[in-house]
Amino acid sequence: MPRTEPRVLTPVATLSALVVCAVLALGAAASELSMAGALLFAVLVLALGWPHLLDLPSPRGVQLILIGTAVVLAAISELGDDERGLRWLPTVLGGGLIAAFLHQLVRQDGRARLVATLAGTCLGLGVLGSGAFFLSALDENMGEELVLACLAASAIGMIVDWVLHRFGATAEWAVPISMVLSGGAAFVLAQSLDVTWSAMVLVAAGTPLVSHAVRRLLSFAVGARGAAGQLALGAASVLASGVVAYAVAWFYR
Protein backbone atom coordinates (compact mmCIF):
# COMPACT_ATOMS: atom_id res chain seq x y z
CA MET A 1 0.00 0.00 0.00
CA PRO A 2 1.43 3.41 -0.94
CA ARG A 3 1.95 5.81 1.94
CA THR A 4 -0.36 8.81 1.89
CA GLU A 5 0.30 12.16 3.55
CA PRO A 6 -2.13 13.18 6.32
CA ARG A 7 -4.68 15.87 5.64
CA VAL A 8 -3.68 19.33 6.84
CA LEU A 9 -6.23 21.89 8.01
CA THR A 10 -5.10 24.62 10.40
CA PRO A 11 -6.72 27.68 12.02
CA VAL A 12 -5.04 29.80 9.34
CA ALA A 13 -7.30 28.29 6.68
CA THR A 14 -10.34 28.77 8.90
CA LEU A 15 -9.48 32.41 9.56
CA SER A 16 -8.79 32.99 5.87
CA ALA A 17 -12.16 31.55 4.84
CA LEU A 18 -14.07 33.50 7.49
CA VAL A 19 -12.40 36.80 6.57
CA VAL A 20 -13.05 36.25 2.86
CA CYS A 21 -16.69 35.37 3.61
CA ALA A 22 -17.09 38.50 5.74
CA VAL A 23 -15.53 40.81 3.14
CA LEU A 24 -17.62 39.36 0.31
CA ALA A 25 -20.79 39.60 2.41
CA LEU A 26 -20.10 43.25 3.21
CA GLY A 27 -19.43 43.92 -0.46
CA ALA A 28 -22.65 42.22 -1.54
CA ALA A 29 -24.68 44.22 0.98
CA ALA A 30 -23.04 47.55 0.12
CA SER A 31 -22.84 48.14 -3.63
CA GLU A 32 -21.80 46.69 -6.96
CA LEU A 33 -18.43 48.44 -6.84
CA SER A 34 -17.83 47.23 -3.29
CA MET A 35 -18.55 43.66 -4.35
CA ALA A 36 -16.03 43.95 -7.17
CA GLY A 37 -13.46 45.23 -4.69
CA ALA A 38 -14.30 42.43 -2.26
CA LEU A 39 -13.78 39.87 -5.03
CA LEU A 40 -10.37 41.40 -5.78
CA PHE A 41 -9.46 41.08 -2.11
CA ALA A 42 -10.50 37.41 -2.10
CA VAL A 43 -8.43 36.70 -5.22
CA LEU A 44 -5.46 38.52 -3.67
CA VAL A 45 -5.60 36.20 -0.66
CA LEU A 46 -5.88 33.22 -3.02
CA ALA A 47 -2.99 34.39 -5.21
CA LEU A 48 -0.62 35.06 -2.32
CA GLY A 49 -0.66 31.43 -1.25
CA TRP A 50 -1.71 29.51 -4.36
CA PRO A 51 1.75 28.74 -5.83
CA HIS A 52 2.99 27.81 -2.35
CA LEU A 53 0.02 25.52 -1.75
CA LEU A 54 0.72 23.59 -4.95
CA ASP A 55 4.51 23.99 -4.65
CA LEU A 56 4.77 25.64 -8.07
CA PRO A 57 8.04 27.05 -9.39
CA SER A 58 8.16 30.73 -10.38
CA PRO A 59 5.44 31.71 -7.87
CA ARG A 60 5.53 35.44 -8.64
CA GLY A 61 4.45 34.87 -12.23
CA VAL A 62 1.52 32.69 -11.15
CA GLN A 63 0.45 35.32 -8.62
CA LEU A 64 0.57 38.11 -11.23
CA ILE A 65 -1.54 36.07 -13.65
CA LEU A 66 -4.26 35.42 -11.08
CA ILE A 67 -4.34 39.00 -9.81
CA GLY A 68 -4.21 40.48 -13.31
CA THR A 69 -7.07 38.28 -14.49
CA ALA A 70 -9.16 39.30 -11.49
CA VAL A 71 -8.50 43.01 -12.12
CA VAL A 72 -9.57 42.75 -15.75
CA LEU A 73 -12.67 40.77 -14.82
CA ALA A 74 -13.68 43.26 -12.13
CA ALA A 75 -13.17 46.18 -14.51
CA ILE A 76 -15.30 44.58 -17.23
CA SER A 77 -17.96 43.73 -14.65
CA GLU A 78 -18.28 47.38 -13.64
CA LEU A 79 -17.93 48.91 -17.10
CA GLY A 80 -19.89 46.26 -18.99
CA ASP A 81 -23.57 45.40 -19.19
CA ASP A 82 -25.95 44.24 -16.48
CA GLU A 83 -24.61 40.71 -16.54
CA ARG A 84 -21.54 41.82 -14.55
CA GLY A 85 -19.16 40.62 -17.21
CA LEU A 86 -20.47 37.04 -17.26
CA ARG A 87 -20.66 37.27 -21.04
CA TRP A 88 -16.95 38.14 -21.04
CA LEU A 89 -15.89 35.58 -18.45
CA PRO A 90 -14.70 32.95 -20.97
CA THR A 91 -12.71 35.60 -22.83
CA VAL A 92 -11.04 36.90 -19.68
CA LEU A 93 -10.20 33.40 -18.46
CA GLY A 94 -8.90 32.58 -21.93
CA GLY A 95 -6.64 35.62 -21.71
CA GLY A 96 -5.40 34.35 -18.36
CA LEU A 97 -4.65 30.98 -19.94
CA ILE A 98 -2.66 32.67 -22.72
CA ALA A 99 -0.77 34.63 -20.08
CA ALA A 100 0.05 31.34 -18.32
CA PHE A 101 1.68 30.00 -21.50
CA LEU A 102 3.55 33.26 -22.13
CA HIS A 103 4.80 33.10 -18.56
CA GLN A 104 6.45 29.77 -19.34
CA LEU A 105 8.15 31.23 -22.41
CA VAL A 106 9.86 33.98 -20.42
CA ARG A 107 10.95 31.83 -17.47
CA GLN A 108 14.70 31.76 -16.95
CA ASP A 109 14.92 28.70 -14.69
CA GLY A 110 14.84 26.03 -17.38
CA ARG A 111 11.03 25.68 -17.11
CA ALA A 112 11.18 23.06 -14.40
CA ARG A 113 7.87 21.23 -13.82
CA LEU A 114 6.31 22.92 -16.82
CA VAL A 115 3.13 20.81 -16.93
CA ALA A 116 2.55 21.08 -13.18
CA THR A 117 2.90 24.87 -13.31
CA LEU A 118 0.46 25.18 -16.20
CA ALA A 119 -2.03 22.83 -14.56
CA GLY A 120 -1.79 24.66 -11.23
CA THR A 121 -2.27 28.04 -12.87
CA CYS A 122 -5.30 26.77 -14.80
CA LEU A 123 -6.81 25.35 -11.62
CA GLY A 124 -6.35 28.71 -9.94
CA LEU A 125 -8.07 30.45 -12.87
CA GLY A 126 -10.95 27.99 -12.52
CA VAL A 127 -11.39 28.85 -8.85
CA LEU A 128 -11.25 32.55 -9.73
CA GLY A 129 -13.86 32.03 -12.45
CA SER A 130 -16.21 30.33 -10.01
CA GLY A 131 -15.81 33.24 -7.61
CA ALA A 132 -16.77 35.65 -10.40
CA PHE A 133 -20.26 34.18 -10.33
CA PHE A 134 -20.85 36.00 -7.06
CA LEU A 135 -20.93 39.21 -9.09
CA SER A 136 -23.30 37.75 -11.67
CA ALA A 137 -25.64 36.37 -9.01
CA LEU A 138 -26.32 39.90 -7.74
CA ASP A 139 -28.15 40.69 -11.00
CA GLU A 140 -30.66 37.90 -10.47
CA ASN A 141 -33.86 37.81 -8.45
CA MET A 142 -32.99 37.37 -4.75
CA GLY A 143 -29.36 37.60 -5.81
CA GLU A 144 -28.08 39.46 -2.77
CA GLU A 145 -29.90 37.17 -0.35
CA LEU A 146 -28.66 34.04 -2.09
CA VAL A 147 -25.08 35.30 -2.06
CA LEU A 148 -25.35 35.99 1.66
CA ALA A 149 -26.79 32.51 2.28
CA CYS A 150 -24.01 30.96 0.21
CA LEU A 151 -21.30 32.81 2.13
CA ALA A 152 -22.90 31.91 5.47
CA ALA A 153 -22.95 28.25 4.43
CA SER A 154 -19.28 28.44 3.42
CA ALA A 155 -18.38 29.88 6.81
CA ILE A 156 -20.40 27.26 8.69
CA GLY A 157 -18.90 24.46 6.62
CA MET A 158 -15.38 25.72 7.27
CA ILE A 159 -15.92 25.89 11.02
CA VAL A 160 -17.53 22.44 11.18
CA ASP A 161 -14.77 20.90 9.08
CA TRP A 162 -12.01 22.41 11.21
CA VAL A 163 -13.65 21.41 14.52
CA LEU A 164 -14.11 17.81 13.38
CA HIS A 165 -10.56 17.72 12.01
CA ARG A 166 -9.19 19.25 15.22
CA PHE A 167 -10.76 16.56 17.41
CA GLY A 168 -9.95 13.70 15.05
CA ALA A 169 -13.51 12.96 13.97
CA THR A 170 -14.30 11.40 10.60
CA ALA A 171 -14.15 14.13 7.96
CA GLU A 172 -17.10 12.67 6.04
CA TRP A 173 -19.44 13.87 8.80
CA ALA A 174 -18.52 17.48 7.98
CA VAL A 175 -20.73 17.55 4.89
CA PRO A 176 -24.07 16.36 6.35
CA ILE A 177 -23.59 18.38 9.54
CA SER A 178 -22.75 21.49 7.53
CA MET A 179 -25.73 20.98 5.25
CA VAL A 180 -28.15 20.67 8.19
CA LEU A 181 -26.76 23.68 10.05
CA SER A 182 -26.52 25.81 6.90
CA GLY A 183 -30.02 24.84 5.79
CA GLY A 184 -31.46 25.79 9.16
CA ALA A 185 -29.63 29.11 9.17
CA ALA A 186 -30.79 29.83 5.61
CA PHE A 187 -34.40 29.09 6.51
CA VAL A 188 -34.27 31.55 9.41
CA LEU A 189 -32.57 34.13 7.16
CA ALA A 190 -35.25 33.65 4.49
CA GLN A 191 -38.01 34.28 7.00
CA SER A 192 -36.34 37.44 8.26
CA LEU A 193 -35.71 38.78 4.75
CA ASP A 194 -39.10 37.62 3.40
CA VAL A 195 -37.72 35.72 0.40
CA THR A 196 -38.38 32.24 -1.00
CA TRP A 197 -37.13 29.86 1.65
CA SER A 198 -36.66 26.91 -0.71
CA ALA A 199 -34.10 28.83 -2.77
CA MET A 200 -32.19 29.87 0.31
CA VAL A 201 -32.15 26.34 1.72
CA LEU A 202 -31.09 24.91 -1.64
CA VAL A 203 -28.08 27.20 -1.96
CA ALA A 204 -27.18 26.59 1.69
CA ALA A 205 -27.35 22.83 1.21
CA GLY A 206 -25.35 22.82 -2.03
CA THR A 207 -22.57 25.13 -0.92
CA PRO A 208 -21.01 22.81 1.70
CA LEU A 209 -20.75 20.06 -0.91
CA VAL A 210 -18.65 22.21 -3.26
CA SER A 211 -16.64 23.95 -0.56
CA HIS A 212 -15.80 20.74 1.27
CA ALA A 213 -14.78 18.96 -1.93
CA VAL A 214 -12.34 21.75 -2.83
CA ARG A 215 -11.06 22.04 0.73
CA ARG A 216 -10.54 18.29 1.11
CA LEU A 217 -8.72 18.03 -2.22
CA LEU A 218 -6.36 20.93 -1.52
CA SER A 219 -5.70 19.97 2.11
CA PHE A 220 -3.60 17.04 0.83
CA ALA A 221 -1.46 19.29 -1.38
CA VAL A 222 2.30 19.43 -0.92
CA GLY A 223 2.34 22.98 0.40
CA ALA A 224 -0.69 22.68 2.68
CA ARG A 225 1.54 22.58 5.76
CA GLY A 226 2.65 26.18 5.29
CA ALA A 227 0.72 29.25 6.40
CA ALA A 228 0.64 30.67 2.87
CA GLY A 229 -0.84 27.46 1.52
CA GLN A 230 -3.50 27.47 4.22
CA LEU A 231 -4.43 31.06 3.31
CA ALA A 232 -5.07 29.98 -0.27
CA LEU A 233 -6.92 26.86 0.83
CA GLY A 234 -9.41 28.86 2.86
CA ALA A 235 -9.98 31.44 0.13
CA ALA A 236 -10.37 28.79 -2.57
CA SER A 237 -13.06 26.92 -0.62
CA VAL A 238 -15.13 30.12 -0.51
CA LEU A 239 -14.57 31.31 -4.08
CA ALA A 240 -15.40 27.87 -5.49
CA SER A 241 -18.95 28.13 -4.13
CA GLY A 242 -19.81 31.20 -6.21
CA VAL A 243 -21.20 29.08 -9.00
CA VAL A 244 -23.72 27.54 -6.56
CA ALA A 245 -25.21 30.94 -5.72
CA TYR A 246 -25.57 31.82 -9.40
CA ALA A 247 -26.98 28.43 -10.39
CA VAL A 248 -29.76 28.64 -7.79
CA ALA A 249 -30.49 32.27 -8.67
CA TRP A 250 -30.73 31.33 -12.36
CA PHE A 251 -33.04 28.40 -11.54
CA TYR A 252 -35.42 30.68 -9.62
CA ARG A 253 -35.64 33.36 -12.31
Rosetta blueprint (number, residue, H / E / L):
1 M L
2 P L
3 R L
4 T L
5 E L
6 P L
7 R L
8 V L
9 L L
10 T L
11 P H
12 V H
13 A H
14 T H
15 L H
16 S H
17 A H
18 L H
19 V H
20 V H
21 C H
22 A H
23 V H
24 L H
25 A H
26 L H
27 G H
28 A H
29 A H
30 A H
31 S L
32 E H
33 L H
34 S H
35 M H
36 A H
37 G H
38 A H
39 L H
40 L H
41 F H
42 A H
43 V H
44 L H
45 V H
46 L H
47 A H
48 L H
49 G H
50 W H
51 P H
52 H H
53 L H
54 L L
55 D L
56 L L
57 P L
58 S L
59 P H
60 R H
61 G H
62 V H
63 Q H
64 L H
65 I H
66 L H
67 I H
68 G H
69 T H
70 A H
71 V H
72 V H
73 L H
74 A H
75 A H
76 I H
77 S H
78 E H
79 L H
80 G L
81 D L
82 D L
83 E L
84 R L
85 G L
86 L H
87 R H
88 W H
89 L H
90 P H
91 T H
92 V H
93 L H
94 G H
95 G H
96 G H
97 L H
98 I H
99 A H
100 A H
101 F H
102 L H
103 H H
104 Q H
105 L H
106 V H
107 R L
108 Q L
109 D L
110 G L
111 R L
112 A L
113 R L
114 L H
115 V H
116 A H
117 T H
118 L H
119 A H
120 G H
121 T H
122 C H
123 L H
124 G H
125 L H
126 G H
127 V H
128 L H
129 G H
130 S H
131 G H
132 A H
133 F H
134 F H
135 L H
136 S H
137 A H
138 L L
139 D L
140 E L
141 N L
142 M L
143 G H
144 E H
145 E H
146 L H
147 V H
148 L H
149 A H
150 C H
151 L H
152 A H
153 A H
154 S H
155 A H
156 I H
157 G H
158 M H
159 I H
160 V H
161 D H
162 W H
163 V H
164 L H
165 H H
166 R H
167 F L
168 G L
169 A L
170 T L
171 A H
172 E H
173 W H
174 A H
175 V H
176 P H
177 I H
178 S H
179 M H
180 V H
181 L H
182 S H
183 G H
184 G H
185 A H
186 A H
187 F H
188 V H
189 L H
190 A H
191 Q H
192 S H
193 L H
194 D L
195 V L
196 T L
197 W H
198 S H
199 A H
200 M H
201 V H
202 L H
203 V H
204 A H
205 A H
206 G H
207 T H
208 P H
209 L H
210 V H
211 S H
212 H H
213 A H
214 V H
215 R H
216 R H
217 L H
218 L H
219 S L
220 F L
221 A L
222 V H
223 G H
224 A H
225 R H
226 G L
227 A H
228 A H
229 G H
230 Q H
231 L H
232 A H
233 L H
234 G H
235 A H
236 A H
237 S H
238 V H
239 L H
240 A L
241 S L
242 G H
243 V H
244 V H
245 A H
246 Y H
247 A H
248 V H
249 A H
250 W H
251 F H
252 Y L
253 R L
